[in-house]
Amino acid sequence: MAIDILRDHAIKAMPENVAQARRATTQQAKAAVKPVSVPSAPSIDDVVFTEKAKTLSKAADIAKRSDGIDYEKVAALKQQYENGTLEFDFERVAEKMIASENSLASIF
């Protein structure tokens, strides 16, 4: 965890006796902590994800693992090209290019 990494670097930068005292205190605190049973109902501090959030999270994970290529569509287009049946709607392509350019222009 990033916070722990920062804390470790800060401890390493301290004089040795202060760092040892900090480690001893941390170890004592960890030893004093006792496990607490988790209540069945969410408390005020609990985070509860909706089903939509869980679904979105799963979809995001799948998208991260994907290379973004629809191989079935590529195969179909390749077959149409090889058969000589691939047709382009040049006006639609031009409209999409202009729309893309306009959306980029609005960003910059």
N, CA, C and O of each residue as an XYZ file, in Angstrom:
432
protein
N       0.841     -1.168      0.000
C       0.000      0.000      0.000
C       0.883      1.227      0.000
O       1.897      1.240      0.698
N       0.545      2.248     -0.746
C       1.389      3.417     -0.925
C       1.673      4.110      0.398
O       2.786      4.591      0.610
N       0.712      4.171      1.275
C       0.904      4.853      2.547
C       1.974      4.139      3.360
O       2.822      4.791      3.969
N       1.949      2.819      3.380
C       2.953      2.059      4.112
C       4.337      2.280      3.538
O       5.313      2.381      4.281
N       4.428      2.356      2.217
C       5.721      2.585      1.578
C       6.273      3.939      2.001
O       7.452      4.051      2.335
N       5.441      4.956      1.991
C       5.882      6.276      2.410
C       6.306      6.267      3.867
O       7.309      6.888      4.216
N       5.566      5.578      4.724
C       5.887      5.522      6.141
C       7.215      4.804      6.340
O       8.022      5.227      7.168
N       7.457      3.737      5.605
C       8.713      3.002      5.721
C       9.895      3.878      5.331
O      10.934      3.846      5.990
N       9.746      4.663      4.262
C      10.818      5.558      3.839
C      11.061      6.633      4.890
O      12.204      7.015      5.141
N       9.999      7.114      5.495
C      10.144      8.139      6.530
C      10.864      7.564      7.740
O      11.697      8.243      8.341
N      10.559      6.327      8.107
C      11.223      5.687      9.250
C      12.699      5.486      8.952
O      13.543      5.683      9.826
N      13.014      5.096      7.732
C      14.411      4.900      7.370
C      15.202      6.210      7.446
O      16.407      6.189      7.696
N      14.543      7.334      7.235
C      15.205      8.632      7.267
C      15.414      9.129      8.695
O      16.215     10.039      8.909
N      14.718      8.557      9.674
C      14.829      8.986     11.070
C      16.123      8.469     11.684
O      16.701      7.493     11.206
N      16.573      9.132     12.748
C      17.713      8.569     13.489
C      17.347      7.175     13.983
O      16.174      6.895     14.227
N      18.335      6.302     14.132
C      18.092      4.894     14.428
C      17.305      4.680     15.712
O      16.416      3.828     15.725
N      17.580      5.400     16.784
C      16.877      5.163     18.047
C      15.401      5.557     17.946
O      14.554      4.903     18.555
N      15.080      6.592     17.204
C      13.688      6.999     17.011
C      12.964      5.960     16.154
O      11.812      5.618     16.419
N      13.643      5.469     15.136
C      13.044      4.459     14.259
C      12.770      3.172     15.032
O      11.727      2.548     14.836
N      13.689      2.766     15.905
C      13.482      1.559     16.705
C      12.311      1.729     17.653
O      11.507      0.811     17.818
N      12.205      2.895     18.278
C      11.083      3.155     19.183
C       9.772      3.111     18.413
O       8.785      2.574     18.916
N       9.742      3.663     17.206
C       8.532      3.670     16.376
C       8.134      2.243     16.021
O       6.957      1.888     16.084
N       9.134      1.413     15.641
C       8.842      0.021     15.291
C       8.295     -0.744     16.489
O       7.346     -1.517     16.357
N       8.889     -0.530     17.647
C       8.440     -1.228     18.852
C       7.003     -0.839     19.194
O       6.192     -1.695     19.548
N       6.694      0.441     19.089
C       5.339      0.907     19.367
C       4.353      0.315     18.375
O       3.256     -0.093     18.756
N       4.732      0.267     17.118
C       3.871     -0.299     16.080
C       3.621     -1.780     16.337
O       2.490     -2.250     16.206
N       4.663     -2.516     16.699
C       4.507     -3.944     16.975
C       3.619     -4.171     18.191
O       2.805     -5.095     18.197
N       3.767     -3.329     19.235
C       2.919     -3.452     20.420
C       1.466     -3.178     20.066
O       0.563     -3.870     20.536
N       1.247     -2.170     19.239
C      -0.120     -1.826     18.845
C      -0.749     -2.954     18.039
O      -1.923     -3.274     18.226
N       0.023     -3.555     17.148
C      -0.495     -4.665     16.351
C      -0.830     -5.861     17.229
O      -1.825     -6.548     16.998
N       0.008     -6.112     18.246
C      -0.229     -7.238     19.140
C      -1.472     -7.003     19.995
O      -2.155     -7.957     20.367
N      -1.771     -5.739     20.311
C      -2.907     -5.412     21.168
C      -4.236     -5.479     20.427
O      -5.292     -5.562     21.055
N      -4.193     -5.445     19.107
C      -5.423     -5.456     18.318
C      -6.033     -6.846     18.353
O      -5.358     -7.839     18.085
N      -7.314     -6.906     18.684
C      -8.021     -8.183     18.738
C      -9.050     -8.224     17.617
O      -9.669     -7.205     17.309
N      -9.239     -9.388     17.003
C     -10.209     -9.479     15.914
C     -11.617     -9.150     16.410
O     -12.005     -9.509     17.521
N     -12.355     -8.469     15.565
C     -13.724     -8.080     15.878
C     -14.655     -8.818     14.926
O     -14.369     -8.931     13.734
N     -15.751     -9.312     15.443
C     -16.697     -9.993     14.568
C     -17.404     -8.967     13.696
O     -17.717     -7.865     14.145
N     -17.647     -9.332     12.473
C     -18.283     -8.441     11.515
C     -19.792     -8.529     11.691
O     -20.359     -9.622     11.664
N     -20.447     -7.379     11.871
C     -21.899     -7.412     12.016
C     -22.560     -7.796     10.700
O     -22.010     -7.554      9.625
N     -23.740     -8.395     10.789
C     -24.427     -8.839      9.585
C     -25.029     -7.659      8.812
O     -25.114     -7.702      7.585
N     -25.442     -6.622      9.515
C     -26.007     -5.445      8.856
C     -24.902     -4.405      8.669
O     -24.040     -4.261      9.536
N     -24.917     -3.683      7.552
C     -23.885     -2.670      7.333
C     -23.999     -1.542      8.349
O     -25.094     -1.111      8.709
N     -22.834     -1.075      8.803
C     -22.827      0.061      9.719
C     -22.616      1.342      8.927
O     -22.571      1.321      7.697
N     -22.488      2.440      9.627
C     -22.334      3.740      8.966
C     -21.045      3.787      8.154
O     -21.002      4.437      7.110
N     -19.994      3.110      8.613
C     -18.691      3.176      7.952
C     -18.498      2.142      6.853
O     -17.457      2.130      6.195
N     -19.481      1.278      6.644
C     -19.348      0.245      5.624
C     -19.625      0.804      4.236
O     -20.421      1.726      4.061
N     -18.950      0.225      3.264
C     -19.187      0.567      1.867
C     -19.943     -0.596      1.247
O     -19.479     -1.735      1.291
N     -21.093     -0.320      0.677
C     -21.911     -1.349      0.046
C     -22.080     -0.978     -1.423
O     -22.547      0.113     -1.750
N     -21.693     -1.904     -2.304
C     -21.792     -1.654     -3.736
C     -23.126     -2.170     -4.254
O     -23.582     -3.248     -3.871
N     -23.739     -1.392     -5.121
C     -24.986     -1.822     -5.743
C     -24.678     -2.888     -6.782
O     -23.525     -3.087     -7.163
N     -25.711     -3.562     -7.229
C     -25.525     -4.574     -8.267
C     -25.010     -3.943     -9.554
O     -24.195     -4.539    -10.258
N     -25.487     -2.731     -9.865
C     -25.000     -2.053    -11.070
C     -23.515     -1.753    -10.962
O     -22.784     -1.895    -11.941
N     -23.054     -1.335     -9.771
C     -21.636     -1.053     -9.573
C     -20.805     -2.322     -9.705
O     -19.718     -2.297    -10.282
N     -21.311     -3.427     -9.175
C     -20.603     -4.701     -9.295
C     -20.511     -5.131    -10.753
O     -19.467     -5.604    -11.202
N     -21.600     -4.967    -11.486
C     -21.609     -5.321    -12.911
C     -20.639     -4.445    -13.686
O     -19.902     -4.936    -14.541
N     -20.637     -3.147    -13.391
C     -19.724     -2.218    -14.056
C     -18.276     -2.576    -13.748
O     -17.419     -2.501    -14.629
N     -18.000     -2.957    -12.524
C     -16.649     -3.353    -12.137
C     -16.212     -4.603    -12.906
O     -15.078     -4.678    -13.380
N     -17.103     -5.570    -13.026
C     -16.786     -6.785    -13.783
C     -16.529     -6.455    -15.252
O     -15.596     -6.977    -15.862
N     -17.369     -5.582    -15.811
C     -17.203     -5.187    -17.216
C     -15.871     -4.465    -17.415
O     -15.191     -4.680    -18.418
N     -15.501     -3.617    -16.469
C     -14.227     -2.903    -16.568
C     -13.055     -3.877    -16.501
O     -12.072     -3.709    -17.222
N     -13.148     -4.889    -15.647
C     -12.091     -5.898    -15.563
C     -11.966     -6.672    -16.873
O     -10.856     -6.924    -17.342
N     -13.092     -7.046    -17.460
C     -13.072     -7.762    -18.739
C     -12.469     -6.884    -19.829
O     -11.682     -7.354    -20.650
N     -12.844     -5.601    -19.831
C     -12.308     -4.675    -20.841
C     -10.803     -4.498    -20.688
O     -10.091     -4.382    -21.685
N     -10.313     -4.476    -19.455
C      -8.874     -4.335    -19.227
C      -8.113     -5.542    -19.756
O      -6.998     -5.400    -20.260
N      -8.704     -6.722    -19.648
C      -8.039     -7.940    -20.121
C      -8.161     -8.112    -21.635
O      -7.409     -8.887    -22.225
N      -9.079     -7.414    -22.262
C      -9.317     -7.549    -23.694
C      -8.312     -6.723    -24.483
O      -7.822     -5.698    -24.009
N      -8.011     -7.186    -25.696
C      -7.127     -6.405    -26.555
C      -7.911     -5.445    -27.448
O      -7.313     -4.694    -28.220
N      -9.248     -5.461    -27.352
C     -10.077     -4.503    -28.073
C     -10.364     -4.854    -29.513
O     -10.884     -4.022    -30.257
N     -10.043     -6.050    -29.919
C     -10.260     -6.450    -31.314
C     -11.419     -7.435    -31.377
O     -11.433     -8.433    -30.655
N     -12.391     -7.154    -32.242
C     -13.512     -8.061    -32.470
C     -13.108     -8.995    -33.610
O     -13.298     -8.683    -34.786
N     -12.547    -10.144    -33.239
C     -11.987    -11.066    -34.235
C     -13.047    -11.615    -35.184
O     -12.749    -11.886    -36.347
N     -14.277    -11.785    -34.708
C     -15.344    -12.268    -35.582
C     -15.650    -11.240    -36.675
O     -15.853    -11.587    -37.838
N     -15.678     -9.965    -36.271
C     -15.946     -8.903    -37.244
C     -14.796     -8.787    -38.244
O     -15.020     -8.594    -39.439
N     -13.569     -8.906    -37.748
C     -12.401     -8.856    -38.640
C     -12.460    -10.003    -39.644
O     -12.196     -9.799    -40.829
N     -12.801    -11.199    -39.186
C     -12.887    -12.357    -40.083
C     -13.974    -12.159    -41.132
O     -13.789    -12.509    -42.298
N     -15.120    -11.592    -40.712
C     -16.209    -11.352    -41.666
C     -15.802    -10.325    -42.715
O     -16.084    -10.502    -43.900
N     -15.138     -9.247    -42.284
C     -14.681     -8.223    -43.239
C     -13.624     -8.792    -44.183
O     -13.621     -8.493    -45.377
N     -12.735     -9.607    -43.641
C     -11.702    -10.224    -44.477
C     -12.335    -11.132    -45.536
O     -11.915    -11.147    -46.693
N     -13.349    -11.884    -45.117
C     -14.040    -12.771    -46.054
C     -14.735    -11.959    -47.144
O     -14.672    -12.324    -48.318
N     -15.393    -10.870    -46.776
C     -16.050    -10.009    -47.763
C     -15.030     -9.420    -48.722
O     -15.287     -9.332    -49.922
N     -13.875     -9.017    -48.208
C     -12.824     -8.450    -49.051
C     -12.324     -9.490    -50.057
O     -12.160     -9.203    -51.243
N     -12.087    -10.702    -49.553
C     -11.586    -11.766    -50.429
C     -12.621    -12.175    -51.474
O     -12.264    -12.556    -52.589
N     -13.913    -12.097    -51.112
C     -14.982    -12.439    -52.049
C     -15.291    -11.302    -53.014
O     -15.992    -11.501    -54.006
N     -14.776    -10.121    -52.730
C     -15.072     -8.956    -53.563
C     -16.424     -8.342    -53.264
O     -16.947     -7.571    -54.069
N     -16.996     -8.673    -52.119
C     -18.320     -8.149    -51.767
C     -18.255     -7.041    -50.722
O     -19.294     -6.548    -50.284
N     -17.064     -6.648    -50.321
C     -16.907     -5.595    -49.303
C     -17.221     -4.253    -49.930
O     -16.614     -3.858    -50.926
N     -18.176     -3.556    -49.337
C     -18.571     -2.244    -49.852
C     -18.370     -1.193    -48.766
O     -18.568     -1.441    -47.576
N     -17.972     -0.023    -49.219
C     -17.778      1.089    -48.294
C     -18.812      2.157    -48.557
O     -19.149      2.448    -49.705
N     -19.311      2.739    -47.480
C     -20.172      3.912    -47.574
C     -19.255      5.109    -47.306
O     -19.066      5.519    -46.160
N     -18.693      5.658    -48.377
C     -17.686      6.697    -48.242
C     -18.243      7.952    -47.575
O     -17.524      8.636    -46.845
N     -19.506      8.256    -47.817
C     -20.106      9.421    -47.171
C     -20.177      9.216    -45.660
O     -19.897     10.135    -44.890
N     -20.549      8.019    -45.244
C     -20.621      7.722    -43.804
C     -19.236      7.800    -43.171
O     -19.084      8.328    -42.069
N     -18.220      7.274    -43.868
C     -16.848      7.335    -43.371
C     -16.419      8.796    -43.229
O     -15.819      9.174    -42.223
N     -16.722      9.606    -44.225
C     -16.363     11.026    -44.178
C     -17.080     11.735    -43.028
O     -16.476     12.547    -42.327
N     -18.361     11.432    -42.835
C     -19.115     12.049    -41.736
C     -18.505     11.678    -40.384
O     -18.397     12.525    -39.497
N     -18.107     10.419    -40.227
C     -17.489      9.966    -38.974
C     -16.146     10.664    -38.752
O     -15.818     11.035    -37.625
N     -15.379     10.841    -39.815
C     -14.087     11.523    -39.698
C     -14.274     12.973    -39.278
O     -13.536     13.482    -38.434
N     -15.269     13.641    -39.874
C     -15.547     15.035    -39.528
C     -16.043     15.137    -38.088
O     -15.637     16.038    -37.354
N     -16.914     14.222    -37.684
C     -17.419     14.224    -36.312
C     -16.278     13.990    -35.326
O     -16.228     14.627    -34.274
N     -15.376     13.093    -35.657
C     -14.227     12.825    -34.800
C     -13.330     14.049    -34.688
O     -12.867     14.394    -33.601
N     -13.090     14.699    -35.814
C     -12.271     15.914    -35.824
C     -12.927     17.021    -34.998
O     -12.249     17.727    -34.251
N     -14.242     17.169    -35.132
C     -14.953     18.184    -34.370
C     -14.899     17.902    -32.865
O     -14.758     18.825    -32.063
N     -15.012     16.638    -32.490
C     -14.956     16.324    -31.065
C     -13.549     16.571    -30.510
O     -13.398     16.997    -29.364
N     -12.533     16.306    -31.314
C     -11.157     16.604    -30.884
C     -10.933     18.109    -30.798
O     -10.262     18.585    -29.882
N     -11.488     18.856    -31.739
C     -11.336     20.301    -31.730
C     -11.978     20.923    -30.498
O     -11.473     21.916    -29.973
N     -13.080     20.354    -30.034
C     -13.735     20.896    -28.849
C     -12.933     20.634    -27.577
O     -13.086     21.350    -26.588
N     -12.085     19.619    -27.599
C     -11.245     19.316    -26.433
C     -10.095     20.305    -26.336
O      -9.748     20.773    -25.251
N      -9.521     20.610    -27.464
C      -8.365     21.510    -27.476
C      -8.849     22.877    -27.743
O      -8.053     23.814    -27.800
